[in-house]
């Protein structure tokens, strides 16, 4: 079991207390360490949260992604759960070309493995908002990814990281499989803190009798 300072299972809205900055040994190991490019070679046109939770995420995005926002959908797939708002740019970065091509909300897309290269293939200050939906548990170099995300966000740009309790277990880092939800939230908050984000906060938008929906938020310094 991975032990973190300030650990605990309870989830509360508001600012997040950071755990110890040192990640334990084997924290980012995975059961399946084969190349992700092979694992994601075949498209998977599935959703990873149920319909009620998807609706709750879309409702949250309506508030988080105001009209006119340039949006980066990191770890994207065939669906982005965005509200019915015509954003000037929605760029998807994912692992499967067929899934990205099938996503009707993307204005542009790129296949890119963040676990091999955490550098984002975008110009500085290209986006106002970034989202990651139920995929954060697959990153093995998250602080590097979020550090570069700060570069491609405009000043004051924000990121929303949505989490639930489902995953591809063999590709999720060992920490996410061992930790309780409260510590997972604190871990993701620590990623953002180490990467220089500020105003880090947590919101629980879980609908009743459905998959949970936990959001960690941060703002580019």
Secondary structure, 3 states (H helix, E strand, C coil): CCCCCCCCCCCCCEECCCCCCCCCCCCCCECCCCCHHHHCCCCCCCCCCCHHHHHHHHHHHHHHCCCCCEEEEEEECCCCCCCCCCCCEEEEEECCHHHHHCCCCCCEEEECCCCCCCCCCCCCCCEEEEEEECCHHHCCCHHHHHHHHHHHEEEEEEEEEEECCCCCCCCCEHHHHHCCHHHHHHHHHHHHHHCCEEEEEEEECCCCCCCCCEEEEEEEC
